[in-house]
Structure formats: C-alpha cells, structure tokens
C-alpha cells in the first residue's frame, strides 16, 4: 500500500478534514459485501478444526491447474537434478513414505474434531523433484508438484529432518493455504477499492485498514505455518521418521537463514524460538502418531 492505486493525478486531495467528506454508503456497501462474502465462503477445515475462508469459486481442481502452470513456469528457469541421482532418489523415497500416510493421518486429525477428512490428496498427481539451487527451500504446489532445492540438503542433514520439512510443505497444499490467501486478497482488494471510491485519502485508508486487519496477512500466514508444522510433524512421525529431529532442524534453519531468510521460511514464519516451543509441545502427540501408524505398520 505504498502507492495510491488511483493516483493523485489532477484533482487536489482534500486535506485536514478528518473523516468528513467520505461517501459512507460506499463503505457500508463494502461492509455488507464483505460480510456476505465471508458467510457464504467460510467453512471448517476438517484437519485443523479452524474456520477458514476459501472462495467457493476456487475449486481444488482450479488450484491444481494453477499449480501446474506455476510448475511449468518454474521449469523455464530451474533445473531438476537427474532422477537417478542418489539425493533425488532419497527425496522421492521420503515423499512416498509421507504420501502413504496422508490418508490415515487425515482421518485421525479430522476425527479429533468430529469431522470427516476431505482427502483432496486423492486428486493429486504426485511428482517429486530435486532442483539444483543454492536456496534453502522446498515446496509442494496444489496438485502435487513438489520440489526440494539442493541448498536444503546440507541444512536438513538427515532424512528425518527432511521428512519434517517435506511434511510441512505437503500440508500447505492439503490445507489449501493458497486458496485461502487468494480469498483473503480478494477481500483486501475490494476493501481498497471501496476505500478509494468512498473518497478516503491514503492515511485515512491506512488507519482503517490497520483496524480491520489488512495487517492480518502476516499473522494469518503465521497461523498457516503453525498448521503446516503440526500436520507435517504428524505425517513424518506416522511415516516412521523421528519427529524429534524437527527441533535441531529448525535450529539449523535459523542459523542457515542468518540475515537473509530463505523465502518459504522467511519473515512470515513464526520466530524460531516460538516455532521450536510449539514443536516441543507437539512432541507427545507426534510420538503417539508414530506408535499408532508406524509401529503397527511394521
Ligand atoms: Zn511454510
């Protein structure tokens, strides 16, 4: 919001008028629309038990298409390591073990909230790649295109820690975090438009947006991170990885990021101390999942 999308060309702005001269009906109309949008597009996520906003016009199938597009674009510049490379194989094996546990772990998490898991993973076509890049990063796009950057290998150091990161990324896709962000953005854009149409000036708009949560984008992203951490840890534990490796992993991640935080693990992420505390608190549950899904499977 650094620039006024409607510019200041021509008409001089009214100044020093407080909130006078604003077309309030425009704002009321927007408030009505926002309320309607929220009510008609909210749902309860079965896997987290949280109320979420996902535009009903964005289907998992649409998201998958966007994921495929993003993947194609990425391949214009990024180079996957040969599938026969031992590291590429290791990453694929870890992914297969995690993917095999999505069904039972989802059912178990949903049952905790008295709900039924949606199992959108059944619509995914999984494709796991290792990409040659210094970046300490990994991602899973909706639809199942997944990648680990070679830069993550020395930070992950072992397959347990790698499983924790990959479980985290898979969870972002399963919980439809992308669709949630698109829906929030749509509402924020409408709000900005309404503000401009009502005759608010830039500082008034900023004041209002701050109250009504334009600044929500960040804590919202943090919440998604916490959710991804939790379900990711359960997936790793259920797939017989050692969830306790999550703690030293995030410590290394903090060191690796130093001044320059890697993109997926950047400022929108919980600060490392909080994240580690959360993960510590989740450890008993993770060990339970390991007992329930790993030990019985062997
Ligand atoms: Zn994340």
Boltz pocket constraint, residues with backbone or C-beta under 6 A from the ligand:
constraints:
  - pocket:
      binder: B
      contacts: [[A, 168], [A, 172], [A, 224], [A, 225], [A, 228], [A, 264]]
      max_distance: 6.0
